[in-house]
Amino acid sequence: MKAFVFPGQGAQFPGMGKALYEENPQAKELFEQANEILGFRITDIMFDGTAEELQQTKVTQPAIFLHSVILAKTTPYFSPDMVAGHSLGEFSALVANGTLAFEDGLKLVYQRALAMQEACEINPSTMAAILGLPDEKVEEICSEFTDEIVVPANYNCPGQLVISGSNKGIEIACEKMKAAGAKRALPLPVGGAFHSPLMEPAREKLQKAIEETNFSTPICPVYQNVSTTAVSDVAEIKANLIAQLTAPVKWTQSVQHMAQDGATHFVECGPGKVLQGLVKKIHPEAEVSGL
């Protein structure tokens, strides 16, 4: 069985999607439609912009979404048995499996990006990658914080857990993680504490937008970051998507459940190869490839 997986923020690179635009008339049409919907030429930044320009959340999120979704839409015989996406990638997955229309998915991603940017400005905050500690140990250290916010945010693969929280909290947590034996505790170059309670203002804004958007019955189940198991029920998909901004991304658990449900081949659809590497660490027997 084939599982198609979609990357999240951090997978972007200058020039992304350019070859697709130039070589495929359908892709070109979709990219131009996106420029119109967004009200600015995101393709100019994707194809010719600098890494710094691409790093702005309001650009990064729609850029990765567009690259991923247009790749899926222009691939002949795209027929997934199941889909999943890492954080932002969940929106790409939901367009790919027919839950969301292309236009609606893009609008939601752009609203999500703007709301997250705003939440970051309200509460300056950050994230850090903890390498080489068991998940349970990271969770235990996070639970010790009472005055500062520090929470597990991305369960990327065994031995790699990203934490999220206030600037001061993350600084102290990194020291504690190293003292507990972490190989590394790396602050990440991100705009804020994604997948933490500090994203609550963004979650409230996105909830309204999601509730007003039409969701259709998908062609195959999605394994969502919040629930980690197969979901096809539209109401459940919506609820999980709303919860996603302040809840951790349980990628390790999602891949494990996809494998248990029969996935043998994981295809990464979008920029970069990050998810292929993570899948191999979570489920070494899996066959992995990119589109």
GULUMTOR-767020 format. One record per residue: y, x, z of N, C-alpha, C in turn. Coordinates in Angstrom, 3 decimals, always signed. Layout:
BEGIN
R_Y_X_Z_Y_X_Z_Y_X_Z
...
This chain:
BEGIN
R_-1.211_+0.844_+0.000_+0.000_+0.000_+0.000_+1.247_+0.869_+0.000
R_+2.257_+0.389_-0.702_+3.501_+1.162_-0.819_+4.594_+0.605_+0.076
R_+5.210_+1.522_+0.828_+6.369_+1.165_+1.649_+7.589_+1.873_+1.070
R_+8.639_+1.128_+0.820_+9.887_+1.740_+0.351_+10.835_+1.847_+1.533
R_+11.367_+3.069_+1.740_+12.240_+3.293_+2.898_+13.617_+3.779_+2.422
R_+14.651_+3.357_+3.152_+16.034_+3.551_+2.708_+16.837_+4.322_+3.752
R_+17.500_+5.418_+3.325_+18.199_+6.294_+4.282_+19.492_+5.713_+4.839
R_+19.928_+6.319_+5.940_+21.174_+5.911_+6.590_+22.247_+6.976_+6.464
R_+23.287_+6.835_+7.278_+24.432_+7.734_+7.230_+24.004_+9.189_+7.441
R_+24.603_+10.092_+6.680_+24.240_+11.503_+6.769_+23.511_+11.976_+5.523
R_+23.022_+11.018_+4.705_+22.273_+11.382_+3.494_+23.198_+11.626_+2.299
R_+24.481_+11.353_+2.458_+25.419_+11.448_+1.328_+25.638_+12.888_+0.856
R_+25.971_+13.042_-0.418_+26.322_+14.378_-0.945_+27.274_+14.184_-2.128
R_+28.182_+15.136_-2.353_+29.110_+15.013_-3.482_+28.359_+14.922_-4.810
R_+28.781_+14.002_-5.647_+28.121_+13.807_-6.945_+27.015_+12.768_-6.921
R_+26.772_+12.177_-5.734_+25.670_+11.216_-5.610_+25.836_+10.014_-6.553
R_+24.760_+9.680_-7.244_+24.757_+8.506_-8.113_+25.335_+8.718_-9.498
R_+25.919_+9.890_-9.751_+26.606_+10.134_-11.032_+25.647_+10.067_-12.224
R_+24.508_+10.742_-12.113_+23.539_+10.746_-13.217_+23.034_+9.333_-13.493
R_+22.804_+8.582_-12.437_+22.339_+7.197_-12.540_+23.354_+6.363_-13.328
R_+24.632_+6.526_-13.000_+25.736_+5.807_-13.648_+25.806_+6.158_-15.133
R_+25.666_+7.452_-15.419_+25.845_+7.912_-16.806_+24.649_+7.604_-17.699
R_+23.460_+7.524_-17.079_+22.247_+7.388_-17.900_+21.703_+5.970_-17.993
R_+22.163_+5.086_-17.114_+21.571_+3.744_-17.072_+22.655_+2.661_-17.164
R_+22.682_+1.904_-18.266_+23.723_+0.884_-18.449_+23.733_-0.178_-17.340
R_+22.549_-0.554_-16.847_+22.477_-1.551_-15.762_+23.094_-0.992_-14.486
R_+22.814_+0.291_-14.226_+23.380_+0.943_-13.041_+24.900_+1.003_-13.161
R_+25.382_+1.359_-14.332_+26.826_+1.449_-14.563_+27.503_+0.111_-14.273
R_+26.879_-0.945_-14.742_+27.405_-2.301_-14.538_+27.492_-2.634_-13.039
R_+26.435_-2.292_-12.298_+26.413_-2.576_-10.856_+27.449_-1.736_-10.104
R_+27.590_-0.472_-10.481_+28.599_+0.388_-9.840_+30.009_-0.166_-10.096
R_+30.253_-0.620_-11.334_+31.583_-1.164_-11.661_+31.833_-2.474_-10.904
R_+30.767_-3.260_-10.761_+30.875_-4.508_-9.977_+31.253_-4.167_-8.529
R_+30.654_-3.096_-8.003_+30.934_-2.655_-6.625_+32.395_-2.224_-6.479
R_+32.915_-1.489_-7.461_+34.326_-1.068_-7.424_+35.229_-2.288_-7.304
R_+34.875_-3.337_-8.043_+35.669_-4.573_-8.053_+35.598_-5.278_-6.693
R_+34.386_-5.381_-6.154_+34.188_-6.058_-4.862_+34.948_-5.340_-3.751
R_+34.876_-4.000_-3.752_+35.505_-3.204_-2.683_+37.020_-3.097_-2.837
R_+37.490_-3.249_-4.073_+38.937_-3.164_-4.291_+39.430_-1.729_-4.435
R_+38.517_-0.774_-4.546_+38.894_+0.614_-4.854_+37.713_+1.258_-5.584
R_+37.994_+2.337_-6.313_+36.936_+2.964_-7.112_+36.120_+3.927_-6.259
R_+35.128_+3.361_-5.584_+34.263_+4.193_-4.725_+33.498_+5.201_-5.585
R_+33.256_+4.845_-6.864_+32.521_+5.756_-7.747_+33.289_+7.076_-7.935
R_+34.623_+7.012_-7.973_+35.410_+8.253_-8.118_+35.140_+9.207_-6.956
R_+35.042_+8.640_-5.737_+34.797_+9.478_-4.547_+33.346_+9.970_-4.551
R_+32.422_+9.088_-4.911_+31.004_+9.478_-4.932_+30.738_+10.589_-5.948
R_+31.307_+10.440_-7.141_+30.980_+11.368_-8.230_+31.810_+12.655_-8.177
R_+33.081_+12.530_-7.784_+33.992_+13.682_-7.878_+34.702_+14.037_-6.577
R_+34.439_+13.292_-5.497_+35.138_+13.542_-4.235_+34.545_+14.730_-3.481
R_+35.262_+15.157_-2.462_+34.779_+16.269_-1.625_+33.834_+15.727_-0.551
R_+33.142_+16.640_+0.109_+32.240_+16.255_+1.208_+33.037_+15.567_+2.312
R_+34.272_+16.041_+2.544_+35.134_+15.454_+3.594_+35.490_+14.009_+3.255
R_+35.839_+13.771_+1.989_+36.203_+12.403_+1.571_+35.007_+11.464_+1.712
R_+33.838_+11.988_+1.390_+32.613_+11.184_+1.477_+32.215_+10.886_+2.915
R_+32.729_+11.685_+3.848_+32.317_+11.562_+5.253_+33.010_+10.422_+5.997
R_+34.073_+9.858_+5.410_+34.736_+8.742_+6.097_+33.753_+7.571_+6.147
R_+33.573_+7.009_+7.329_+32.593_+5.928_+7.503_+32.768_+4.806_+6.476
R_+34.030_+4.459_+6.175_+34.271_+3.330_+5.246_+33.842_+3.668_+3.814
R_+33.660_+4.963_+3.531_+33.172_+5.397_+2.218_+31.672_+5.683_+2.284
R_+31.268_+6.425_+3.319_+29.866_+6.850_+3.454_+28.893_+5.684_+3.373
R_+29.148_+4.653_+4.193_+28.167_+3.565_+4.287_+27.987_+2.820_+2.959
R_+29.089_+2.338_+2.323_+28.867_+1.676_+1.032_+28.319_+2.626_-0.037
R_+28.681_+3.921_+0.015_+28.195_+4.873_-0.992_+26.680_+5.031_-0.915
R_+26.157_+5.203_+0.292_+24.700_+5.359_+0.459_+23.987_+4.063_+0.092
R_+24.549_+2.950_+0.525_+23.988_+1.628_+0.187_+23.897_+1.473_-1.332
R_+24.989_+1.778_-2.036_+25.017_+1.592_-3.491_+24.008_+2.495_-4.191
R_+23.977_+3.763_-3.797_+23.035_+4.692_-4.424_+21.600_+4.186_-4.245
R_+21.278_+3.763_-3.020_+19.915_+3.315_-2.697_+19.535_+2.042_-3.449
R_+20.420_+1.049_-3.371_+20.105_-0.271_-3.942_+20.066_-0.225_-5.471
R_+21.016_+0.492_-6.067_+21.054_+0.556_-7.536_+19.839_+1.325_-8.061
R_+19.410_+2.322_-7.320_+18.182_+3.057_-7.667_+16.988_+2.097_-7.664
R_+16.892_+1.285_-6.611_+15.783_+0.317_-6.511_+15.855_-0.713_-7.640
R_+17.064_-1.201_-7.914_+17.233_-2.267_-8.917_+16.987_-1.784_-10.343
R_+17.163_-0.487_-10.581_+17.001_+0.022_-11.949_+15.679_+0.765_-12.153
R_+14.829_+0.749_-11.133_+13.504_+1.380_-11.261_+12.523_+0.361_-11.830
R_+11.903_+0.663_-12.970_+10.945_-0.298_-13.541_+9.782_-0.528_-12.569
R_+9.283_-1.725_-12.564_+8.130_-2.096_-11.735_+8.341_-1.803_-10.251
R_+9.543_-2.037_-9.763_+9.805_-1.872_-8.326_+9.112_-3.022_-7.601
R_+7.990_-2.726_-6.939_+7.274_-3.805_-6.256_+6.750_-3.325_-4.907
R_+7.605_-3.339_-3.877_+7.181_-2.866_-2.558_+6.249_-3.852_-1.866
R_+5.347_-3.311_-1.049_+4.517_-4.156_-0.193_+5.221_-4.394_+1.143
R_+6.120_-3.459_+1.471_+6.904_-3.557_+2.702_+8.117_-2.642_+2.555
R_+9.174_-2.932_+3.328_+10.383_-2.088_+3.277_+10.892_-1.834_+4.696
R_+11.687_-0.762_+4.823_+12.380_-0.481_+6.084_+13.572_+0.407_+5.751
R_+14.572_+0.380_+6.614_+15.733_+1.241_+6.404_+16.194_+1.817_+7.727
R_+16.710_+3.040_+7.676_+17.179_+3.712_+8.894_+18.636_+3.328_+9.126
R_+18.886_+2.521_+10.164_+20.242_+2.091_+10.515_+20.902_+1.385_+9.336
R_+21.934_+1.980_+8.741_+22.585_+1.407_+7.566_+21.561_+1.054_+6.485
R_+20.519_+1.883_+6.353_+19.504_+1.668_+5.319_+18.800_+0.324_+5.410
R_+18.863_-0.318_+6.574_+18.242_-1.636_+6.723_+18.905_-2.660_+5.785
R_+20.211_-2.506_+5.554_+20.907_-3.417_+4.629_+20.433_-3.189_+3.199
R_+20.226_-1.919_+2.827_+19.691_-1.592_+1.489_+18.306_-2.209_+1.333
R_+17.479_-2.078_+2.377_+16.111_-2.620_+2.347_+16.124_-4.136_+2.152
R_+17.104_-4.799_+2.780_+17.167_-6.270_+2.702_+17.655_-6.768_+1.345
R_+18.383_-5.927_+0.621_+18.737_-6.290_-0.764_+17.524_-6.025_-1.651
R_+16.855_-4.902_-1.398_+15.690_-4.528_-2.206_+14.557_-5.550_-2.117
R_+14.392_-6.182_-0.942_+13.288_-7.158_-0.820_+13.758_-8.604_-1.029
R_+14.979_-8.752_-1.532_+15.455_-10.082_-1.932_+16.040_-10.950_-0.832
R_+16.158_-10.422_+0.392_+16.731_-11.215_+1.491_+18.230_-11.438_+1.268
R_+18.905_-10.386_+0.817_+20.350_-10.456_+0.567_+20.650_-10.226_-0.911
R_+21.655_-10.934_-1.416_+22.130_-10.668_-2.773_+22.901_-9.346_-2.764
R_+22.938_-8.666_-3.891_+23.628_-7.369_-4.013_+25.068_-7.455_-3.487
R_+25.791_-8.449_-3.961_+27.203_-8.610_-3.598_+27.367_-8.856_-2.095
R_+26.515_-9.718_-1.541_+26.596_-10.033_-0.101_+26.250_-8.813_+0.745
R_+25.229_-8.068_+0.314_+24.832_-6.854_+1.041_+25.972_-5.848_+1.083
R_+26.630_-5.658_-0.062_+27.733_-4.700_-0.136_+28.902_-5.130_+0.752
R_+29.223_-6.413_+0.713_+30.329_-6.912_+1.548_+30.031_-6.704_+3.035
R_+28.791_-6.984_+3.436_+28.410_-6.802_+4.842_+28.474_-5.328_+5.251
R_+27.990_-4.448_+4.367_+28.005_-3.011_+4.672_+29.445_-2.516_+4.823
R_+30.332_-3.002_+3.959_+31.729_-2.556_+4.034_+32.386_-3.079_+5.314
R_+32.103_-4.333_+5.661_+32.638_-4.898_+6.916_+32.082_-4.133_+8.122
R_+30.804_-3.788_+8.040_+30.151_-3.027_+9.116_+30.843_-1.673_+9.286
R_+31.099_-1.001_+8.170_+31.730_+0.318_+8.205_+33.122_+0.247_+8.831
R_+33.910_-0.743_+8.402_+35.273_-0.884_+8.937_+35.243_-1.234_+10.426
R_+34.319_-2.112_+10.808_+34.210_-2.527_+12.218_+33.769_-1.348_+13.092
R_+32.866_-0.525_+12.582_+32.396_+0.639_+13.342_+33.507_+1.681_+13.481
R_+34.254_+1.876_+12.386_+35.382_+2.810_+12.413_+36.378_+2.390_+13.492
R_+36.642_+1.095_+13.523_+37.600_+0.535_+14.500_+37.080_+0.710_+15.933
R_+35.793_+0.442_+16.123_+35.185_+0.585_+17.460_+35.257_+2.042_+17.928
R_+35.113_+2.969_+16.984_+35.193_+4.404_+17.321_+36.603_+4.763_+17.787
R_+37.593_+4.116_+17.173_+38.981_+4.405_+17.544_+39.314_+3.836_+18.922
R_+38.709_+2.698_+19.256_+38.939_+2.075_+20.569_+38.320_+2.944_+21.664
R_+37.082_+3.393_+21.438_+36.359_+4.209_+22.429_+35.930_+5.532_+21.823
R_+36.735_+6.598_+21.934_+36.294_+7.881_+21.394_+34.947_+8.266_+22.024
R_+33.977_+8.533_+21.175_+32.615_+8.732_+21.668_+31.844_+9.531_+20.633
R_+30.593_+9.883_+20.943_+29.860_+10.761_+20.023_+28.348_+10.606_+20.168
R_+27.601_+11.481_+19.465_+26.140_+11.471_+19.510_+25.643_+12.915_+19.540
R_+24.398_+13.106_+19.972_+23.801_+14.451_+19.968_+22.307_+14.331_+19.692
R_+21.769_+15.308_+18.959_+20.331_+15.328_+18.668_+19.622_+16.185_+19.706
R_+18.594_+15.623_+20.306_+17.796_+16.351_+21.309_+16.454_+16.702_+20.674
R_+16.187_+18.004_+20.574_+14.960_+18.457_+19.913_+14.002_+19.094_+20.912
R_+12.725_+18.709_+20.789_+11.695_+19.384_+21.575_+11.464_+18.843_+22.973
R_+11.927_+17.633_+23.251_+11.621_+16.997_+24.550_+10.870_+15.700_+24.284
R_+9.902_+15.336_+25.106_+9.238_+14.034_+24.925_+10.264_+12.898_+25.061
R_+10.060_+11.830_+24.292_+10.969_+10.676_+24.344_+11.174_+10.173_+25.772
R_+10.077_+10.150_+26.538_+10.135_+9.610_+27.909_+11.096_+10.426_+28.783
R_+11.101_+11.739_+28.561_+11.972_+12.615_+29.356_+13.443_+12.363_+28.997
R_+13.706_+12.193_+27.703_+15.078_+11.902_+27.251_+15.542_+10.563_+27.829
R_+14.650_+9.579_+27.779_+14.989_+8.250_+28.335_+15.294_+8.351_+29.826
R_+14.484_+9.139_+30.521_+14.644_+9.302_+31.971_+16.020_+9.919_+32.298
R_+16.396_+10.962_+31.573_+17.700_+11.610_+31.815_+18.843_+10.648_+31.494
R_+18.716_+9.906_+30.403_+19.762_+8.918_+30.043_+19.930_+7.866_+31.145
R_+18.806_+7.462_+31.730_+18.853_+6.392_+32.746_+19.533_+6.841_+34.033
R_+19.686_+8.158_+34.211_+20.320_+8.667_+35.438_+21.850_+8.497_+35.427
R_+22.422_+8.238_+34.258_+23.883_+8.119_+34.161_+24.349_+6.749_+34.638
R_+25.345_+6.735_+35.513_+25.902_+5.463_+35.993_+27.391_+5.332_+35.658
R_+28.130_+6.443_+35.747_+29.578_+6.379_+35.486_+29.909_+6.534_+34.002
R_+29.046_+7.223_+33.265_+29.275_+7.424_+31.832_+28.185_+6.685_+31.042
R_+28.508_+6.347_+29.783_+27.494_+5.710_+28.935_+26.733_+6.785_+28.166
R_+25.415_+6.829_+28.367_+24.526_+7.714_+27.609_+23.221_+6.949_+27.375
R_+22.882_+6.726_+26.105_+21.661_+5.951_+25.796_+20.885_+6.592_+24.639
R_+19.541_+6.368_+24.585_+18.786_+6.804_+23.408_+19.242_+5.954_+22.214
R_+19.518_+6.592_+21.069_+20.066_+5.847_+19.929_+19.160_+5.840_+18.704
R_+18.593_+6.990_+18.354_+17.712_+7.069_+17.178_+16.405_+7.769_+17.529
R_+15.317_+7.013_+17.499_+13.985_+7.604_+17.673_+13.534_+8.053_+16.283
R_+13.913_+9.277_+15.884_+13.703_+9.712_+14.500_+12.269_+10.123_+14.196
R_+11.673_+10.884_+15.098_+10.271_+11.288_+14.986_+9.903_+11.923_+16.321
R_+8.618_+12.120_+16.609_+8.265_+12.729_+17.896_+8.983_+14.074_+18.076
R_+9.646_+14.232_+19.227_+10.363_+15.477_+19.485_+11.762_+15.528_+18.905
R_+12.213_+14.420_+18.332_+13.593_+14.364_+17.823_+14.207_+13.005_+18.139
R_+15.036_+12.997_+19.178_+15.668_+11.746_+19.603_+17.185_+11.984_+19.683
R_+17.945_+11.108_+19.062_+19.407_+11.222_+19.095_+19.935_+10.339_+20.217
R_+20.846_+10.897_+21.030_+21.464_+10.112_+22.102_+22.906_+9.795_+21.722
R_+23.438_+8.756_+22.346_+24.740_+8.239_+21.972_+25.508_+7.867_+23.234
R_+26.833_+8.078_+23.239_+27.596_+7.679_+24.424_+29.003_+8.234_+24.458
R_+29.601_+8.199_+25.633_+30.966_+8.696_+25.809_+30.985_+10.211_+25.612
R_+32.130_+10.752_+25.222_+32.231_+12.203_+24.976_+31.777_+13.017_+26.191
R_+32.285_+12.629_+27.354_+31.952_+13.361_+28.581_+30.466_+13.208_+28.919
R_+29.983_+11.982_+28.788_+28.571_+11.703_+29.083_+27.628_+12.532_+28.223
R_+27.933_+12.620_+26.925_+27.069_+13.374_+25.999_+27.119_+14.870_+26.325
R_+28.299_+15.347_+26.689_+28.446_+16.771_+27.045_+27.561_+17.117_+28.247
R_+27.624_+16.270_+29.285_+26.806_+16.500_+30.498_+25.320_+16.345_+30.159
R_+25.009_+15.309_+29.356_+23.612_+15.035_+29.008_+22.989_+16.213_+28.253
R_+23.758_+16.834_+27.358_+23.236_+17.974_+26.591_+22.823_+19.116_+27.527
R_+23.639_+19.341_+28.538_+23.310_+20.396_+29.521_+22.034_+20.034_+30.280
R_+21.941_+18.769_+30.690_+20.752_+18.311_+31.443_+19.482_+18.407_+30.593
R_+19.621_+18.054_+29.297_+18.456_+18.100_+28.397_+17.973_+19.546_+28.236
R_+18.917_+20.479_+28.085_+18.545_+21.894_+27.937_+17.864_+22.392_+29.210
R_+18.421_+21.992_+30.359_+17.837_+22.393_+31.648_+16.418_+21.846_+31.800
R_+16.163_+20.685_+31.171_+14.835_+20.052_+31.267_+13.851_+20.639_+30.256
R_+14.352_+21.571_+29.405_+13.438_+22.225_+28.469_+13.607_+21.879_+27.005
R_+14.683_+21.160_+26.657_+14.906_+20.844_+25.234_+15.129_+22.138_+24.458
R_+14.539_+22.217_+23.245_+14.745_+23.407_+22.399_+16.209_+23.482_+21.990
R_+16.747_+22.316_+21.642_+18.163_+22.269_+21.271_+18.751_+20.935_+21.683
R_+20.061_+20.948_+21.954_+20.809_+19.716_+22.208_+22.101_+19.859_+21.408
R_+22.100_+19.253_+20.218_+23.173_+19.496_+19.249_+24.135_+18.328_+19.132
R_+25.405_+18.499_+19.491_+26.386_+17.439_+19.221_+26.474_+17.225_+17.703
R_+26.546_+15.975_+17.275_+26.544_+15.671_+15.837_+27.961_+15.382_+15.329
R_+28.252_+15.729_+14.074_+29.589_+15.467_+13.526_+29.736_+14.015_+13.078
R_+29.747_+13.105_+14.047_+29.867_+11.672_+13.727_+31.140_+11.116_+14.347
R_+31.534_+9.943_+13.855_+32.798_+9.353_+14.306_+32.725_+8.683_+15.661
R_+31.513_+8.373_+16.135_+31.434_+7.654_+17.407_+30.005_+7.443_+17.866
R_+29.875_+6.662_+18.943_+28.566_+6.429_+19.570_+27.865_+5.237_+18.925
R_+27.296_+5.469_+17.743_+26.581_+4.394_+17.058_+25.320_+4.025_+17.843
R_+24.904_+2.763_+17.710_+23.708_+2.247_+18.387_+23.792_+2.423_+19.907
R_+24.950_+2.100_+20.446_+25.145_+2.127_+21.901_+26.023_+0.941_+22.289
R_+26.138_+0.653_+23.598_+27.007_-0.457_+24.025_+28.470_-0.282_+23.602
R_+28.871_+0.953_+23.264_+30.259_+1.189_+22.829_+30.543_+0.580_+21.459
R_+29.505_+0.133_+20.762_+29.681_-0.525_+19.453_+29.803_-2.047_+19.584
R_+29.924_-2.542_+20.809_+30.003_-3.991_+21.028_+31.134_-4.660_+20.224
R_+32.363_-4.089_+20.169_+33.409_-4.745_+19.366_+33.005_-4.891_+17.897
R_+32.298_-3.895_+17.367_+31.839_-3.953_+15.970_+30.732_-4.993_+15.818
R_+29.849_-5.067_+16.797_+28.739_-6.036_+16.731_+29.267_-7.461_+16.667
R_+30.298_-7.746_+17.482_+30.867_-9.105_+17.491_+31.458_-9.478_+16.133
R_+32.152_-8.507_+15.519_+32.737_-8.774_+14.194_+31.654_-8.980_+13.148
R_+30.643_-8.120_+13.197_+29.580_-8.192_+12.201_+28.739_-9.458_+12.371
R_+28.562_-9.883_+13.613_+27.785_-11.099_+13.880_+28.357_-12.287_+13.115
R_+29.672_-12.438_+13.160_+30.353_-13.546_+12.474_+30.089_-13.455_+10.965
R_+30.219_-12.243_+10.414_+30.008_-12.041_+8.972_+28.557_-12.328_+8.579
R_+27.607_-11.870_+9.405_+26.188_-12.093_+9.105_+25.853_-13.587_+9.162
R_+26.396_-14.265_+10.161_+26.113_-15.705_+10.299_+26.660_-16.521_+9.129
R_+27.703_-16.002_+8.502_+28.312_-16.737_+7.377_+27.699_-16.365_+6.028
R_+26.755_-15.430_+6.036_+26.152_-14.941_+4.781_+24.820_-15.634_+4.519
R_+24.544_-15.889_+3.249_+23.290_-16.535_+2.877_+22.139_-15.516_+2.858
R_+21.081_-15.823_+3.594_+19.867_-14.994_+3.603_+18.738_-15.794_+2.958
R_+17.942_-15.150_+2.083_+16.827_-15.821_+1.413_+15.500_-15.292_+1.936
R_+14.431_-16.028_+1.657_+13.098_-15.576_+2.080_+12.729_-14.326_+1.281
R_+12.350_-13.240_+1.955_+12.074_-11.989_+1.246_+10.766_-11.996_+0.468
R_+10.673_-11.075_-0.518_+9.433_-10.957_-1.319_+8.363_-10.180_-0.561
R_+8.781_-9.425_+0.470_+7.822_-8.691_+1.300_+8.472_-8.469_+2.668
R_+7.674_-8.181_+3.690_+8.254_-8.024_+5.038_+9.137_-6.781_+5.172
R_+10.081_-6.880_+6.101_+10.919_-5.744_+6.469_+10.548_-5.343_+7.896
R_+10.476_-4.040_+8.130_+10.198_-3.521_+9.477_+11.538_-3.086_+10.046
R_+12.095_-3.914_+10.919_+13.473_-3.688_+11.353_+13.589_-2.706_+12.518
R_+14.744_-2.040_+12.585_+14.999_-1.005_+13.603_+14.827_-1.528_+15.021
R_+15.177_-2.786_+15.244_+15.155_-3.355_+16.590_+13.754_-3.796_+16.984
R_+13.030_-4.456_+16.051_+11.729_-5.043_+16.413_+10.549_-4.125_+16.066
R_+10.704_-3.293_+15.029_+9.716_-2.305_+14.546_+8.456_-2.903_+13.892
R_+8.357_-4.224_+13.879_+7.166_-4.854_+13.286_+7.576_-5.679_+12.060
R_+6.573_-6.149_+11.308_+6.825_-6.880_+10.064_+7.570_-8.191_+10.336
R_+8.680_-8.388_+9.626_+9.462_-9.627_+9.778_+9.732_-10.217_+8.399
R_+9.468_-11.527_+8.269_+9.785_-12.240_+7.028_+10.626_-13.476_+7.304
R_+10.719_-13.853_+8.570_+11.466_-15.055_+8.953_+12.981_-14.773_+8.912
R_+13.704_-15.581_+8.158_+15.131_-15.338_+7.923_+15.946_-15.347_+9.218
R_+15.680_-16.290_+10.097_+16.438_-16.376_+11.365_+16.209_-15.119_+12.211
R_+14.964_-14.652_+12.204_+14.619_-13.453_+12.974_+15.275_-12.203_+12.371
R_+15.273_-12.133_+11.035_+15.912_-10.995_+10.348_+17.392_-10.929_+10.731
R_+18.058_-12.091_+10.697_+19.494_-12.146_+11.051_+19.737_-11.673_+12.481
R_+18.938_-12.197_+13.404_+19.104_-11.850_+14.827_+18.923_-10.347_+15.050
R_+17.908_-9.773_+14.403_+17.656_-8.327_+14.541_+18.787_-7.494_+13.940
R_+19.329_-7.992_+12.838_+20.414_-7.267_+12.164_+21.686_-7.275_+13.022
R_+21.918_-8.382_+13.706_+23.093_-8.487_+14.598_+22.908_-7.549_+15.800
R_+21.701_-7.514_+16.333_+21.423_-6.677_+17.524_+21.455_-5.180_+17.202
R_+21.272_-4.852_+15.917_+21.069_-3.451_+15.519_+22.198_-2.497_+15.917
R_+23.437_-2.943_+15.858_+24.568_-2.033_+16.093_+24.630_-1.460_+17.508
R_+24.167_-2.231_+18.473_+24.231_-1.753_+19.864_+22.857_-1.370_+20.413
R_+21.819_-1.530_+19.589_+20.445_-1.217_+20.024_+19.963_+0.065_+19.341
R_+18.941_+0.737_+19.914_+18.455_+1.958_+19.279_+17.710_+1.712_+17.968
R_+17.733_+2.709_+17.097_+16.965_+2.692_+15.846_+15.572_+3.233_+16.174
R_+14.578_+2.365_+16.158_+13.218_+2.786_+16.522_+12.436_+3.145_+15.251
R_+12.832_+4.260_+14.648_+12.233_+4.662_+13.366_+10.788_+5.120_+13.545
R_+10.532_+5.929_+14.561_+9.163_+6.407_+14.826_+8.204_+5.221_+14.915
R_+8.587_+4.230_+15.732_+7.718_+3.072_+15.974_+7.563_+2.220_+14.705
R_+8.630_+2.108_+13.905_+8.564_+1.319_+12.662_+7.573_+1.934_+11.681
R_+7.641_+3.260_+11.512_+6.726_+3.945_+10.582_+5.277_+3.819_+11.090
R_+5.099_+3.948_+12.403_+3.748_+3.798_+12.971_+3.181_+2.407_+12.667
R_+4.018_+1.381_+12.809_+3.545_+0.015_+12.539_+3.276_-0.203_+11.049
R_+4.085_+0.393_+10.187_+3.844_+0.257_+8.745_+2.501_+0.903_+8.370
R_+2.245_+2.058_+8.961_+0.970_+2.748_+8.694_-0.206_+1.921_+9.212
R_-0.045_+1.358_+10.425_-1.109_+0.505_+10.999_-1.381_-0.711_+10.113
R_-0.316_-1.189_+9.449_-0.457_-2.382_+8.591_-0.875_-2.037_+7.165
R_-1.222_-0.758_+6.936_-1.814_-0.405_+5.644_-0.981_+0.459_+4.716
R_+0.226_+0.865_+5.118_+1.038_+1.711_+4.232_+0.432_+3.110_+4.135
R_+0.166_+3.539_+2.907_-0.381_+4.882_+2.698_+0.610_+5.759_+1.945
R_+1.531_+5.133_+1.205_+2.499_+5.866_+0.385_+3.915_+5.392_+0.751
R_+4.735_+6.310_+1.224_+6.119_+5.977_+1.577_+7.051_+6.554_+0.512
R_+7.861_+5.702_-0.100_+8.777_+6.140_-1.153_+10.205_+6.032_-0.637
R_+10.915_+7.162_-0.579_+12.313_+7.140_-0.128_+13.209_+6.776_-1.301
R_+14.012_+5.764_-1.091_+14.846_+5.244_-2.162_+16.317_+5.426_-1.793
R_+16.954_+6.457_-2.355_+18.347_+6.738_-2.020_+18.597_+8.221_-1.997
R_+19.795_+8.617_-1.581_+20.127_+10.045_-1.581_+19.340_+10.838_-0.537
R_+19.031_+12.094_-0.855_+18.405_+12.985_+0.129_+16.911_+12.790_+0.310
R_+16.357_+13.589_+1.247_+14.910_+13.557_+1.510_+14.626_+13.493_+2.999
R_+15.618_+13.099_+3.787_+15.478_+13.110_+5.252_+14.296_+12.258_+5.713
R_+14.192_+11.050_+5.174_+13.140_+10.139_+5.652_+11.741_+10.624_+5.268
R_+11.632_+11.284_+4.115_+10.315_+11.817_+3.722_+9.827_+12.812_+4.777
R_+10.743_+13.644_+5.250_+10.399_+14.625_+6.291_+10.014_+13.958_+7.595
R_+10.780_+12.924_+7.976_+10.484_+12.230_+9.238_+9.142_+11.502_+9.168
R_+8.878_+10.843_+8.027_+7.611_+10.116_+7.877_+6.427_+11.076_+8.025
R_+6.535_+12.249_+7.417_+5.459_+13.249_+7.490_+5.202_+13.700_+8.940
R_+6.284_+13.790_+9.725_+6.123_+14.197_+11.130_+5.513_+13.068_+11.968
R_+5.825_+11.837_+11.609_+5.315_+10.683_+12.362_+3.869_+10.373_+11.956
R_+3.605_+10.448_+10.647_+2.294_+10.055_+10.102_+1.862_+11.093_+9.060
R_+1.319_+12.225_+9.517_+1.022_+13.352_+8.617_+0.106_+13.009_+7.438
R_-0.737_+11.971_+7.575_-1.675_+11.624_+6.485_-0.975_+10.910_+5.343
R_+0.221_+10.424_+5.561_+0.907_+9.612_+4.544_+1.273_+10.449_+3.320
R_+1.271_+9.783_+2.189_+1.783_+10.396_+0.947_+3.275_+10.033_+0.896
R_+4.130_+10.996_+0.656_+5.562_+10.688_+0.590_+6.153_+11.172_-0.733
R_+7.146_+10.422_-1.227_+7.842_+10.840_-2.443_+9.217_+10.186_-2.460
R_+10.041_+10.588_-3.422_+11.372_+9.987_-3.574_+11.480_+9.350_-4.935
R_+12.451_+8.471_-5.091_+12.664_+7.859_-6.415_+13.575_+8.753_-7.234
